[in-house]
Amino acid sequence: MILQIIKMFDNLDIPIPNVVYSYDHAKQKEIYHYLLELTNNEQLKKAYMIAYDHLGTSFNIFKSNGYKDWKSKQC
């Protein structure tokens, strides 16, 4: 199961915070769908990359503005 999750995220070709791998499967799936959409939008992808690079290990996808915006549009 863990290898399947790692492969799933590796297909996105963007860095994934290590903490994501400790989340339950439902949260990982949600993050995957968010990042999948993100990879199709260059501007959002660039913002994610900057946040990831600048915040390092303190970067939290669930607290990011991009994720919050995406999540609000899912409901």
C-alpha positions as CSV (number, residue, x, y, z in Angstrom):
1,M,0.0,0.0,0.0
2,I,2.8,2.4,0.9
3,L,4.6,1.8,-2.3
4,Q,1.4,2.4,-4.3
5,I,1.0,5.8,-2.6
6,I,4.6,6.8,-3.2
7,K,4.2,5.9,-6.9
8,M,0.9,7.8,-7.1
9,F,2.6,11.0,-5.8
10,D,5.8,10.4,-7.8
11,N,3.7,10.6,-11.0
12,L,2.9,14.2,-10.2
13,D,6.6,15.3,-10.7
14,I,6.4,17.9,-7.9
15,P,7.9,17.7,-4.4
16,I,5.7,16.2,-1.7
17,P,6.2,17.0,2.0
18,N,7.2,13.8,3.9
19,V,4.4,14.3,6.4
20,V,1.9,13.5,3.7
21,Y,3.0,9.8,3.8
22,S,1.9,9.6,7.5
23,Y,-1.6,10.8,6.8
24,D,-4.5,8.3,6.5
25,H,-5.4,7.1,3.0
26,A,-8.4,9.5,2.7
27,K,-6.3,12.6,3.3
28,Q,-3.6,11.3,1.0
29,K,-6.2,10.8,-1.8
30,E,-7.6,14.3,-1.2
31,I,-4.1,15.8,-1.4
32,Y,-3.3,13.8,-4.5
33,H,-6.4,15.2,-6.3
34,Y,-5.5,18.7,-5.3
35,L,-2.0,18.3,-6.5
36,L,-3.2,16.7,-9.7
37,E,-5.2,19.8,-10.5
38,L,-2.4,22.0,-9.4
39,T,0.0,20.4,-12.0
40,N,-2.4,21.5,-14.8
41,N,-2.2,25.2,-13.8
42,E,1.3,26.7,-14.2
43,Q,0.6,29.7,-12.0
44,L,-0.7,27.7,-9.1
45,K,2.1,25.1,-9.5
46,K,4.7,27.9,-9.3
47,A,3.1,29.3,-6.1
48,Y,3.1,25.8,-4.6
49,M,6.8,25.4,-5.5
50,I,7.7,28.8,-4.0
51,A,5.8,28.0,-0.7
52,Y,7.3,24.5,-0.5
53,D,10.9,25.8,-1.1
54,H,10.6,28.8,1.3
55,L,8.8,27.0,4.1
56,G,10.7,23.7,3.9
57,T,9.6,21.2,6.6
58,S,7.1,23.6,8.1
59,F,5.1,23.7,4.8
60,N,1.6,22.3,5.4
61,I,-0.6,21.6,2.4
62,F,-3.8,21.7,4.5
63,K,-3.0,25.2,5.7
64,S,-1.9,26.6,2.3
65,N,-4.1,29.1,0.6
66,G,-4.1,27.1,-2.6
67,Y,-5.5,24.0,-0.9
68,K,-8.1,26.0,1.0
69,D,-9.3,27.7,-2.2
70,W,-9.4,24.3,-4.0
71,K,-11.3,22.7,-1.1
72,S,-13.9,25.4,-0.9
73,K,-14.7,24.8,-4.6
74,Q,-15.1,21.1,-4.0
75,C,-18.2,21.4,-1.8
